[in-house]
Amino acid sequence: MKKTTTRKLVFSGLLIALGLVMPFLTGQIPSIGSRLLPMHIPVLLAGFICGGPLGLVVGFIVPLLRSVLFGMPPMFPTAVAMAFELAVYGLTTGLFYKLLPKKNIFIYVSLIVSMICGRIVWGIVSYIIYGFGETAFTWQMFSAGAVINAIPGIILQIVIVPVIVIALKRSKLLKDE
């Protein structure tokens, strides 16, 4: 196995562990966790650090494993919808980071576009899960869950993730490939 592959696998494991532990910073209080989105940060970093394919795996595993181990988020429908959302985050941050120029501004572009893609997928999966009729997933539920309630977490991600990626680049722990 190549050294870079081993390094990326180790980082993937570390980021899965962070994804499991970081929600404890919100005290397992769902109303705070759904606003600060602590599980999203390690997954977004996984895409940048490990690349799209491993970012996808990290993103899909974290909410499902966290649900099994700690009961939060609830497996159905929350963790299932989040698994698809976070998988898209990990995949797209890795792909955009790889494809776009290596200037710091494009870290922000990769992050924001990935966040939009992930939220759209979350909405689609939630719509499928909730079905039709009285329990149907509405536009109001989407806008509240994907945007309005998530504004503090979105701001936190836009501030923290690029700073960490830039610091990793400067320290030579993250190599532009």
N, C-alpha and C positions, 0 to 999 in steps of 0.2 A: 504494500500500500504506500502511496506517495505521502510525503511529510505533510503537504498541504491538506490532503484528504483527512489524515489523522487529526490535524489541528482543527479542521472544520467540524469533525465529529465530536471532538472534545468540547469545542465552543457550543455545539448544538445541545449536548448534554447539560452544560452549564446553564444555557438559556432556558432549557426545559425546567431545570431546578428553580431558576429565578421566577419563571412563570408560575410555578406552583407556590412559591413562598411569598412573592410580592403582594398578593391580595391580603395577606395577613397584616400589611401596613394599614389597611383600611379597617382593621378589626373585624373582618368577616361580616361587616354590615353591608348588605346588598345595596342599600340606597346610596351609600358613599362609594362603594366599589363600582357601581354602574355610572357614576359621574366621573371618577378619576381614572377608571380603566387600567388598573395596574398590571393586569395580565397581558395587555396589548404591547407594552414597551419591550419586553424581552423578545416577543415574536417579531416586531418590526426590526429590532436589532439583528435577529437571526437572519433575515433576508439580506441585510447589508453585509454582515460578517461572514455568513456561511454560504450565501448564494440562494437563488430561487428554489431549487429542488429541496434542499435541507430546510430552508425557511418554511416551505409548504408543510413539510413533515412536522416541524416543531409547532407550527401554528395549529395543525389539526390535532396533535396529541395533547397539548397543554390543557384546553378546557375539558376535554373528555377525561383525562387522567385526574385532573383536579376534582372533578365531579365524583369520580369513583373513590378517590382517597379521602376527600374532605366533605363531600355532600354539597359543595358550593362550587360553581353555580349548579342549580338543579339540572339533572341530565336532560330531561325533556320538558320543554322545548329549548331552554336557554343554552345549555352546553352544546347541544347538537348544532344549533344555528351559529353559535360562536365558533365552533370548530371550522365551519366553512368560511366564515368571515376572517378568522385569524390565519387560516391556510392561504387565503388570497393575499392577506397582508404580507406574509412571509415570502410567497412566490413573487408577487409584483415588486416589492422593494428590492429583492435580489435581481430580478430581470431588468428593472429600470436602472438600477445602479450600475449594472454591467453594460447596458446599452448606451446610456447617456454619457456625455463628457464628464471627466473626473474633477470638475470644478465644484467647489463647495455649494454653490447655489443649486446645483442639480441634485444634491442630497435632499434639499427641501422639496424640489419638484418631485423626485421619486417618492418621498414620504407622503406628500399631500395627494398625489394621484393614487397611490396605493391605498390610502385611507378612504378615498372616495370609492374606489373599486370594491374594497372590503365591505363597506357599508351597503353598497348596492347588492352585493351577494347576500349579505345578512338579511336584507329586506326580501329578496327573492325566496330564500330558504324559509324565512319566517312565514311568508305568504303561503308557501307550499305546506308547511307544517300545520299552520292554523286552519287551513282549508277555507271553506265557504260557510255561509249562513251566519248564525249569531256570533260565532267565535272568529269570524273572518279577520284577517290582518288588514287594517285600514291604513290609509295615507297618514292619518293622525298618529297612529301607533308607530309608523315608520319614522316620521319627522321627529316625534318625541324621543324614540329610542336611539336613532342614528345621529341626530343632530342636537336638538334642544337640551336634553338631559346630559348629553356627552360633551358639551362645550368645555367644562373644566378639564376633562381628560384629553380632548383634542388639543387644547392650548398646551397642556403639560407635555404631550407627545411632540408637538412642533418645537417646543423649547428644548427638551431633554435629549431626544433621539439624535438630532443633528450634532449637538455638542459632543455626545459620546462618540459618534462616528468620526467626527473631525479629530477628536483627541486620539482615537485609535489609529487613524491615518498618520498623525504626527508622530506617534510613538512607534510607528512601523509594525504594529500588531495587525493592522488591516492593510493589506496590499491591494492596490488597484490592479485588477486583472483584465 
